[in-house]
Amino acid sequence: MGQVWNKNDWLYEGQLGFRPAYSCENQVITVFQDIAESLDKRVGTDGILIEFSKAFVLVPCDRLLTKLVASGVNSRVVVLVMEFLAGRPQRVRVEGQLSKEAKVTSDVPQGSVLGPVVLLVCVNDISRNIDSRIRIFADDCRIYGKITNKNDTEKLQTDLDTLGKGQ
């Protein structure tokens, strides 16, 4: 999948997690460079640090598959991912007692090879309808912008509200 995305320049350039040759240090360095440029121009920068709580657990499978199809990945790969995720049975053991099986309608198995790739698909369009800068590493997000006047502050707040709505 990664080869198709790189070839088509599909992955959001601000996503630095789960990609070859990138690390969390790249995210920190990029954000600090942006802030340093603002400081050199004597312009302030406001920013918000966000962690997507339970990022793997709350992935809606149907929405994920729609995004995967839109990414240009081969349909056989989409079917493979669908079979991997959709309708998986789950049981819980508490004090030696097993629960009844239940079908899983969201969730990506943590520790799986596909897990990080699936997370990339889910957050890839995060910058849509956002004017501020966004840098992501896995489920950690930094949204920030230069602040020269009240309008800049309002723009950053609007972008944060848009993120909160998942648009």
N, C-alpha and C positions, 0 to 999 in steps of 0.2 A: 504494500500500500504506500509506504513511504516514497518509493521510487516514482510512482504516479504523481504523488503530491508535489515532490520536488521538481519533477519535470514540468508540471503545470503551474508551478508557483502557487499552490493552493493553500499551504499552511500559512497562518498568520505570522508575519515576521517578528512580532513581539512575543511569540510563544517560544520559550527557550528550554522547555522541559521535554524529556523523552526524545530528544533529537540528537543525532550524531554530531559531535564536535561542539556541543553546547553544554553549559552547566549552570548551576545556580550563581556561580561567580560572574558569568556573562550578564545575568540579569542585574546583579548589584552594580557592576562596572558601568553598564549602559545607563542605568538610572542616575548614578553618581555623575557621569559625564554630562547628562542633560541638566542636572542641577548646577554643576560647576559652570556650564555655559551661561545659565541664567544669572548666577552670582557674578560672573565676569561682566555682565551687562547691568549689574545692580538691579536685577529683577527678582522678585520672590517667587518661590515655587511652593504650592500646596499639594499635598498628596495624601492618599488614603491607602492603607495596607489592608488587603482582604484575603481571608483564607476561606475557600469554599468548603464549608463543613460537610463531611460525609460525601465528598465529591464522587467517589466510586459507588456508594450505596444508593444515591438518589438519581442515577442515570436512567431516564425513561427509555426503555428499549425501542419503542416505536419511533420516537423522535430521533434517536441515534441512527436507526436504519435509514430514515429519510435523509438525514445529513450525509450518511455514508454513500448513498446512491448519488446524491448531488455532487459529491467530491470527485466522481469520475472513476471510481474503483470498479474493477471487473465484477459483473453480476454474480459470478460464481463465488467470489470472495464475500460479497454481501450475503449470499445464502449461507455460506459457512459461518459468518458472524451471527446471523439470525439464528441458526441452529444451535450455536454455542450459548446464546443469551436467552432466547425466548422459551418460556415455559419450562425452565429448569425446575426440578423438584428440590425442595429444601425441607430439612428436618432439624429440630433442635433437641439436644439432650440436656436435661436438667436432673441432677441427682440420680442419674442412671435411667431415667424414664425418657423414652423417645416420643416426640410429638407426632401427630399425623403429618403426612406430606402435604405441602402447600406449593402451588406454582409461584415462581418468582416473576414479577412483572417489571421490576426495575432491578438495578444492581449489576455491577460488573465484578466478577470474582477477583478479589485482591490477591496479588501474588501471581496472577496469570500473565502470560506473555502478551495477550491481547489487551489487558487492562489499561496500560498506559496509552496504547494506540487509540483505544475507544475514548479515553478522556480527551485526547487531542482533538478528535472529531467533535466532541460535545462542546468544547470551549473555543473552537477555531473561529467562530463568527462573533466572538465577544466584542470586537471593536466596531461592529456594525452600528451605525447611528450614534457613534461616540466621537467627539472632537478632541478630547483630552488624550494624552499619551497613556498607553496601557502596556505593561510588561508582565508576562506570566511565566512562572516556572511551575509546571504540574498544576497543583491546586492553590498556589499562592499568586496573588494578583496585586500589582501596584498600578493605581490610576493617579495621574498627576498632571499638573499644568502650570504654566507661567501665570503669575498673578500681577497684573499692572493696574487693575481697577476693579470696581465692583462687578462689572459685566463678566470678567474672567472668573471671579468667584462663583457667580451664578451659573456660568457655563459648566464649571466643574461639578457643581451640585446637580445640575440637570443631567449630566453624564452619569453621575453616581446613581441618581434616581432611575435612569434608563437601565443601568446594570441590574439594579434591584428588581426591576420588573421582568428581566430576562428578555428584553427586546433586542 
